[in-house]
Amino acid sequence: MKIKTKCLHEGWKPKDGEPHALPIYQSTTFNYDSTEHIGDLFDLKAAGYFYTRLANPTAGYVEEKLAALEGGVGAMCTSSGQAANMIAVLNIMGAGDHMVCASEVYGGTINLFGVTMEKLGIECTFVNQDAPDDEIEKAFRPNTKLVFGETVANPAISVFDIERFANLAHRHGVPLVVDNTFATPVLCRPFEFGADIVTHSTSKYMDGHAVQLGGVLIDGGTFDWKDYPGLTEPDESYHGVVYTETFGRQAYITKARTQLMRDIGASPTAHAAFLLNLGLETLALRMERHSANAQETAEFLAEQPEVEFVNYPGLKGDKYYSLGQKYLPDGASGVISFSLKGGRDAAVKFMDSLEMASNVVHVATVKTCVLHPASETHRQLSDEQLANAGITPGMIRLSVGIEDIDDIIEDLSKGFASIR
């Protein structure tokens, strides 16, 4: 099946007389006829559901769909995108280990890796993703265990060179983890370019309607974990199981569920998984519309005299246009950042003059949304600190929705009229 069809038909495949729609298994607990059967579940000798913290049928079918969309061997849904990124790291790293991460990734991820993980004894070196190979090579250490990047960074809207970083990571014997939230597998499938693990905040485009939080961790099944004792040596918490021997290509994702999800409990609810599946069914259609609307919007913004610059990889003059053509040939997603020459005051006045676009912290939803980082999410920073983070005082993050493009342009025109 092509990916547009997979969005509808992967995962839940009803048999004769079963519900057409994915059922909600609204239960924490599942009955079995024998103690031995439950024992086999706990020993990982049998597949099945026994407690929703580890797995739930509704979430399980959605995980099958997500793995199919990305081309992975297995997936695990989580309670948020942050939880997915946290588990992606903790599954193969511990105190004394080191990781390399692109500095352009989402600010929440930077804080997770640079502050919280550091408290756990995991050190992270942030690198400029556009730096030459020899400079990035200097960030690697003997204890480096992982490289992390984001397909389309939030809010920089930079495009990550997945293939280049996969080669860098693999030369050092470590996996590449890619957050594919903004692109979604409809526009980019990082496994096809050498990535080993993919994460998403499903709260964004996958859900599409801003109704529930969620994340997912997807295993490509191609990395050789020979230098990762947590996967190749006996796990005494599961009677000495060796994940690579018992589960083969699904070793990583199985350990993530049976060990990390078991202990951390960052699990999704059955109802959240059901809502996510509804969003996934229209994902391909929505991403096509988001990308088309954003392309036209970016071209409109670039023509306005009040605009200092526009960041959108679909624009031919954009710094990341070539990478966008390579990794996002079917559309550059729906998020744009642009800066107004009038700075902070102009940006605030512009946004407050919009009538249709919503002024919200969220992004990547069906409705057009705007955010002014300098006045909202990053208001604690000085102009100098904002500049160091790549955020100008006049920068606006614009998440282009699926409304009629004429209405989007008309609404933005009102913003420009207010500052002229």
Secondary structure, DSSP 4 states (H G I P E B T S, - for coil): --HHHHHHHSS----TTS-SSPP----SB---S-HHHHHHHHTTSS---SBTTT--HHHHHHHHHHHHHHT-SEEEEESSHHHHHHHHHHTT--TT-EEEEETTS-HHHHHIIIIIHHHTT-EEEEE-TTS-HHHHHTT--TTEEEEEEESB-TTT--B--HHHHHHHHHHTT--EEEE-TTTHHHH--GGGGT-SEEEEETTTTTT-SS----EEEEE-S----TT-HHHHS-BGGGTTB-HHHHHGGGHHHHHIIIIIIHHH--PPPHHHHHHHHHHHHTHHHHHHHHHHHHHHHHHHHHT-TTEEEEE-TTSTTSTTHHHHHHH-TT---SEEEEEETTHHHHHHHHHHT-SSSEE-S--SSSS-EEE-TTTTTTTTS-HHHHHHTT--TTEEEEE--SS-HHHHHHHHHHHHHHT-
